[in-house]
Each structure stands twice: as structure tokens, then as C-alpha cells.
Amino acid sequence: MSRARGCWPESACSPPPRGRFLSPRPALANSLAQITWVGWTALAFLALLCALIGLAVWFWALDQGGVASIAPLQFGQPIVSLIIAVTLLSVGLCATIVLALCLISCGVYLSRRAP
């Protein structure tokens, strides 16, 4: 399925080869047909529970705490993502990531402190 063209493999998203057009529809239909019920259940969980409940909690927090004090917390998402990646996925930390973590934390702190 992935015929190399230069350094990029050919896929449904790659530019069409000379002289013919590549339609993504067959590739998409084949991909959707290969998804198991576990995959569809995971998609439903992410779409319904995580997204809807997450948005409901976010808007509730905005209503309770005010936009000016709650909105800067969204910049803490990379910190939470990094903590999850390090603990659950065993992602290694390098100096650049630690520096970015410190800069994000300082930015959130400075934006949330009282004037």
C-alpha cells in the first residue's frame, strides 16, 4: 500500500502521481470497515463522555469563577498532557521539555495572580 515516492510514502493524503488522480474515498471506506466494535466504543467514549462532559465542566467553571480567572488555566493543558505522557507512556524528559514546562507554568502563574 505504501509505495515510496522520493522520501514520502504514497498514501491517501499524498499528492497524486503524474497522469492519474488519487481518490481518498476507497482508502477511507477500507479504513472504516476495519474498525472493530472496540474502536467504535472508544470513539463514542471520547466524543460523548470526554468531550461533552469536559465542555460542561469547563463552562461550569467559567460561570463559577469568571472568565478572567479560569481561562488562563487552559494553558496548563500541556502540563497535564506531559504528566500523563511521562507517567503512563514512559516518555523521557529532555532539557527543552523541562524549560517549556517551566515557561508555561510561569505564564499561567503570572496570568492568574492578582494585579
N, C-alpha and C positions, 0 to 999 in steps of 0.2 A: 504494500500500500504506500510506503514512503519511498519513492524513487528520488534520489538526490539530484538536485539541480544546483550546481555550484556548492555553496556551503549550507544551503537551506533545503530541508526535505520537502517534497511536494505533499501538500495536504489540501483539504477543502478550502482553506483560507489563503493558500499561496496563489500568486499570480498565474493566470492561465499560460500554458505552453504556447509557443508560436503556432498559429494556424488553427487552434481549436479553443473553445471556451470550456471552462470547468464549472459545472453547476454544483453548489453545495447541497442541493436537496437530496440526492441519493446517499451521500455520506451522513447527512443529518438523520434521515429515515433509518439507516442501518444502525446508527449510534443509539437512537431512541428505542429501537427494537431490542437492543442488547441489554437495556437497563432492567434489572431484576426488581422484584417487589420490595426488596430491602432498599434499593436505591430510591425508588419512588417514595417509600416511607420516610427515608432520610430527607428527601426533598420537601415532603409535606411538613415534617417536623421543623425544618429550617424556615420554611415560608410561613407556616401558621403560628407555631409557638414562639420561635426565636424572634422573628421579625415583628409580628403583631404585638406580642407581649412586651418585647423590648421597646417598641414605639409607644405603647400605652404607658409604660413606666417612665419613659423619657418625657412625655408630655405631662404626666402627673407631676414629675419632679420640677419641670419648668413652671407649672402652675403653683406649686407649693413654695418653691424657693426663689422664683423670679428668674427672668432670662439672664440678667447681668451676672448673677452669682452661679447659675447652673451651667450655662452654655460653655464656659471655658473648660468644664470637665470633659467635654468631648475630645479635647486634645490629649487626654490621658489614655485614650484607646490604644495607641501604640505601646504604652507601658504595660497595659493588661495583656495585650497580644504577645509581647515579649516574655512576660512572666509565664504565660501558658505554653509558649513555644519552648522555653528553657526547661520547665518542669515536666511537661508531658511528652514533648518531642525530642528532648535532649539536644536542642540546638546550642551550639557553642557561642560564647560571647567573645567579641574582639573589642579592641580599644575604640573603634569607630562607633560601635553599637552602644557601648557604655557612655561615650561622650554624647551621643544623640539622646540617650536616656536622661542624662543629667540636664541637657539643654531643654528638653521637653518638660521635665519636672520643674525646672526654674521658671519656665514660661507659664506653666499652669499656676504655680505659686504666686508669681508676680501679678497675674491677671485676676486672681481671687482675693488678694489681700485688700484690706480696706484702704481707701485713699486718705 
